[in-house]
């Protein structure tokens, strides 16, 4: 079977330790250094992306607030102009109604005056007729 030989064990152990030390210097440390640098670059890129995302969200929120403010101002302006238009319409209708009422009153007065003239003319004619009839009756 296997025999344990102390000298070869020590030689192999020393050889293993020297190989680990040399590989550590030549391979492991540079590899770990490159990996740490890569990890730092990736972390920096992630942090930069987070900052940009936060900045974007802040700017989007600001744009939304500005848009909402603009909408509310536009709505207020629209409502003000609408109210002004309704008031102008009401005033125009009131003025038109007033003018119509004045014209109606004027026409009514003219009709009453013409009716009074016609009545007076008819009375005068009726008096002439009655005077004529009376005169004919008195002569007859």
C-alpha positions as CSV (number, residue, x, y, z in Angstrom):
1,X,0.0,0.0,0.0
2,X,1.0,3.6,0.4
3,X,3.8,4.3,2.6
4,X,4.3,7.6,4.3
5,X,7.6,9.2,3.5
6,X,8.3,12.3,5.5
7,X,11.0,13.8,3.3
8,X,8.9,13.7,0.2
9,X,5.9,15.1,2.1
10,X,8.0,18.0,3.3
11,X,9.4,18.6,-0.2
12,X,5.9,18.5,-1.7
13,X,4.5,20.7,1.0
14,X,7.3,23.3,0.4
15,X,6.8,23.0,-3.4
16,X,3.0,23.6,-2.9
17,X,3.6,26.6,-0.6
18,X,6.2,28.1,-3.0
19,X,3.8,27.5,-5.9
20,X,0.9,29.1,-4.0
21,X,3.1,32.1,-3.1
22,X,4.3,32.6,-6.8
23,X,0.8,32.1,-8.2
24,X,-0.5,34.6,-5.6
25,X,2.1,37.2,-6.8
26,X,1.8,36.5,-10.5
27,X,-1.8,35.4,-11.0
28,X,-4.2,35.8,-8.0
29,X,-3.3,39.4,-6.9
30,X,-3.4,40.9,-10.4
31,X,-6.7,39.0,-11.1
32,X,-8.2,40.2,-7.9
33,X,-7.0,43.7,-8.6
34,X,-8.6,43.7,-12.1
35,X,-11.8,42.2,-10.6
36,X,-11.9,44.9,-7.9
37,X,-11.3,47.7,-10.5
38,X,-14.1,46.2,-12.7
39,X,-16.4,46.0,-9.7
40,X,-15.6,49.7,-8.9
41,X,-16.3,50.7,-12.5
42,X,-19.6,48.8,-12.5
43,X,-20.6,50.3,-9.2
44,X,-19.7,53.8,-10.4
45,X,-21.7,53.2,-13.6
46,X,-24.7,51.9,-11.5
47,X,-24.5,54.9,-9.2
48,X,-24.3,57.3,-12.2
49,X,-27.3,55.6,-13.7
50,X,-29.2,55.9,-10.4
51,X,-28.4,59.6,-10.2
52,X,-29.5,60.1,-13.8
53,X,-32.7,58.2,-13.1
54,X,-33.3,60.4,-10.0
55,X,-32.6,63.5,-12.0
56,X,-34.9,62.3,-14.7
57,X,-37.7,61.6,-12.2
58,X,-37.2,65.0,-10.7
59,X,-37.4,66.8,-14.0
60,X,-40.4,64.7,-15.0
61,X,-42.1,65.7,-11.8
62,X,-41.2,69.4,-12.4
63,X,-42.6,69.1,-16.0
64,X,-45.8,67.5,-14.7
65,X,-46.2,70.3,-12.1
66,X,-45.6,73.0,-14.8
67,X,-48.0,71.2,-17.2
68,X,-50.7,71.1,-14.4
69,X,-50.1,74.8,-13.6
70,X,-50.4,75.7,-17.3
71,X,-53.6,73.6,-17.6
72,X,-55.1,75.3,-14.5
73,X,-54.1,78.8,-15.9
74,X,-55.6,77.9,-19.3
75,X,-58.8,76.7,-17.6
76,X,-59.0,79.9,-15.5
77,X,-58.5,82.0,-18.6
78,X,-61.1,80.0,-20.5
79,X,-63.6,80.3,-17.7
80,X,-62.9,84.0,-17.5
81,X,-63.3,84.5,-21.2
82,X,-66.4,82.3,-21.1
83,X,-67.9,84.4,-18.3
84,X,-67.0,87.6,-20.1
85,X,-68.7,86.3,-23.3
86,X,-71.8,85.3,-21.4
87,X,-71.9,88.7,-19.8
88,X,-71.5,90.4,-23.2
89,X,-74.2,88.1,-24.6
90,X,-76.5,89.0,-21.7
91,X,-75.9,92.7,-22.1
92,X,-76.5,92.5,-25.9
93,X,-79.7,90.6,-25.3
94,X,-80.8,93.1,-22.7
95,X,-80.0,96.0,-25.0
96,X,-81.9,94.3,-27.9
97,X,-84.8,93.6,-25.6
98,X,-84.8,97.2,-24.4
99,X,-84.7,98.5,-28.0
100,X,-87.5,96.2,-29.0
101,X,-89.6,97.4,-26.1
102,X,-88.9,101.0,-27.1
103,X,-89.9,100.3,-30.7
104,X,-93.0,98.5,-29.5
105,X,-94.0,101.4,-27.3
106,X,-93.3,103.9,-30.0
107,X,-95.3,101.9,-32.6
108,X,-98.1,101.6,-29.9
109,X,-98.1,105.3,-29.4
110,X,-98.1,106.0,-33.1
111,X,-101.0,103.6,-33.5
112,X,-102.9,105.2,-30.7
113,X,-102.3,108.7,-32.2
114,X,-103.5,107.5,-35.6
115,X,-106.5,105.9,-34.0
116,X,-107.3,109.2,-32.1
117,X,-106.9,111.1,-35.4
118,X,-109.1,108.6,-37.2
119,X,-111.7,108.9,-34.4
120,X,-111.6,112.7,-34.5
121,X,-111.9,112.6,-38.3
122,X,-114.8,110.2,-38.0
123,X,-116.5,112.5,-35.4
124,X,-116.0,115.5,-37.6
125,X,-117.4,113.6,-40.6
126,X,-120.3,112.2,-38.4
127,X,-121.1,115.8,-37.3
128,X,-121.0,117.0,-40.9
129,X,-123.3,114.1,-41.8
130,X,-125.6,114.8,-38.8
131,X,-125.6,118.5,-39.6
132,X,-126.4,117.7,-43.3
133,X,-129.2,115.3,-42.2
134,X,-130.6,117.8,-39.7
135,X,-130.5,120.6,-42.3
136,X,-132.4,118.3,-44.8
137,X,-134.9,117.4,-42.1
138,X,-135.4,121.1,-41.2
139,X,-135.9,122.1,-44.8
140,X,-138.2,119.3,-45.5
